[in-house]
Amino acid sequence: MESDSHKDTPLPAPENRAAQAARSAGAQEPGPGFSLQPLAPSCFVTGRRFEEGDRVVSFLVRLPSLELRRFDLIAASADGFAPEGTLACRWVHVFRPRAREGDADRALKLTAENLFLTLADPMTEQTPETARMVQFLALMLERKRILRSRGLNADGTRTILEHLRTRQRYEIPAEELTPEFFVAIQAQLTVLVGEPKAEAAAPQAAASGGRGGS
């Protein structure tokens, strides 16, 4: 009974400290309005259809129009690709045909949870940017009890997380989440979710100025 009670504890103390650091850094997770396009069937640059086993590089970019856009390229065409806008995230994965047509509709409604599942997929090659995003999303999803920690791997270098809905387990780097980490992730999150507070403050300031002049 005692061990079961311990296992049900929502978050260990280190994660609580990390959550406090996230709030102090102003980091915000992708909210309900966040969406991610599904994997394209063909390369954005060459137009060639992806085949099973192809290495695909995906770019998540905030365009000048503020639209969040995903670009999927065959790996050989990714070098030097520089889409207009600000890069939020880049990851490399092996193409696997979708099992069901319904997956495309489901993918259109991707949230922070699904972005984590995409980036934490064992077939996804990690970069410093994607690893940072995975760690941050894991923290948020564990707080929401969508993920649950299952301890460390054998050599203690990776945290094992279980996705409670599917029972799938993922391993992510077991690194300390410092305030500096959250300062770095905030730049990526700003590209994903924008800065709504700053945008909302502008019309309020304008309205206040108008009242003062009348």
N, C-alpha and C positions, 0 to 999 in steps of 0.2 A: 504493500500500500504506500509505503513511504517513497519507494522509487517511482511509482506511477505519478504521485503528486509532484515530484521533482520534474518528471518528464513533461508535465502539462504546463509548467511555468512558461508564460508567453515569451519572455526575453531574458537572457542572462544580463548581469550588470554591465559587462563591456559593451553590449549592444545598446543599452540605455544611454551610456556615455556617448556612443557614436551618434545616437539619435539627437542628443542635445547639441553635439557639434554640428550636425546637419542644420538644425534650426538656427543656431547662432550664425552660420555661414549664409543663411537665407536660401538654402537649397530647397527646391520644390520638385516633386515628382510629376511626371506626365499625368494630367487629370483626365476626367471622363471624355473630354473633347479631343484628346490625343488620338490620332489614327495613323496607321502605317499601311501603305499599299502592299498587296501581296507580291510575291516574286513574279517578275515578268517572264513570259514564255521564251523571250529571245533577247539577245544582246542589244543594249541601247545604241552602241556604236556601229556594230557590223550588221545587225539585223538577223544574224544566224540564230536559229532556234537552239536552245540548250538541250543537251543530251545527257542521259544518266551518266554520272561520274565526272562531268565537267566541273572545273573549279570556277566558281562565280564570285565576283567581288561586288558587294552591295554598298552603295553610298546613300546616306540619309542626309538631305540637304534642305536648308531653309532658303528658298528663292528670294530674290529682291521683292517679289510680290507678296512675300510672307507665307506663301504656300509651302507646306512641308512635302518634299518630293523624294521618292526613292528611285535610284538608278541602279540597274543590274547589268553588269558587263562580264563577258568572258574574261578570265584572268589575263590572257595575253593582250587584251585591249585596254586594260585598266591603267597601265603605266602612262603617266602624263595626263590622265583624264582630270580635267579641272572644271567642273560645272560652275556656272555663275551662281553666286550665293555663298552661304556659310555652311561648312561641313559640320554636321553634328556627330556623325558616327560612321565608321567604315568597318566592314567585316567580310571575311572570306569563308565560303562554305562550299560543300560539294552538292551539285544539283541532284535532286531526287524527284522524279515525277510525282505529282499529287495523286493520292489514292482515290479521292472522290471529288467530283465537280463542286460539291457543297463547300469544300475547303476555301474556294476563292471568295465566296460570300462571307464566310466566317472571318477570313483574313482582313477584310475591309474594316472590321470593327475592332482591330487590335488595340490593346491598352498597354499600360505599363507591365501587366502580367505577361502578355503575349510577347512584348519586346524582350522581356527577360528570357522567355522560353526560346525565342529565336537566337539570341546572342549566346545563351548558355548551352545550346545544343552541342553535344560532343563533336559533331561534324564541322562546327564553326571554328576557324583558326583565330585565336585571340591576338589582339593588338593591345598596346597599353590603353588606348581609348575605349575599346570594347570591354576590356577587363575592368576598367574603372566604372563603366556604366553598369556592368553586370553586378559588381559589388554594391553599388548604390541601390539598384532596383531590388536586389536581394534583401537589403536592409528594410526598405519600404514594405516589401511583400511579407516579410517575416513579422513586421509590426501589425500587418493586417491579417495575419494568420492564414495567408495563402501558401506560404512556405513554412517549413519547420526544420530547425537544425537537428541533424542526426549525428553530431560530433565531428571528429576529424578523421582523415584518412590515416593509413598505417604510419606514414612518416610525419604526420602532423603539419603538413604544408598546405593542405586544402580542406576547406569546410564542406561537409556533405549536407545538402539541403534536399528535403523531400517536398515535391509539389503535391499538396494534399488531395487535390481533385483527381489527379491521374496516377498518384503514387510513384511517379517517375522521380528518380534521384539525380541530382546534379552536383558537380564539384566545382567550387570556385576558390580562388586564392585566399588563404587564411592570413590576411594581412591586417595590421592595425589601421583603422579608419581615423586618420588624424584631421584636425581642422584644415591643414593644408590640402588634404585629399578633397574635402568638400568645397574649398575655394576652386580647385581645378574642375570638379564635376559641375559646378554652377555654370561655367561657361558653356558646357555641352547642353545642360538643361535649358539655358536661356534660348539656345537655338531651337530646341524642341518645343518649348511652351511659350516662348516670348516673354515679355515683361508687362503683364497686364496691369500691375499696380501702377507702374509709371505712366502707362497709356491712360488709365482711368483718372490719374491725378491731373493730367493736362486740361481736359475740359472743365474740371472743377475749378482749377486756377483761373481759367478764362472767364468762367461765370462769375467768380468772385471779383475779378477785375472789372467786369461789366457793371456789377452792382455798385462798386466804389465810385465809378465815374459818373453815375446818374444822379 
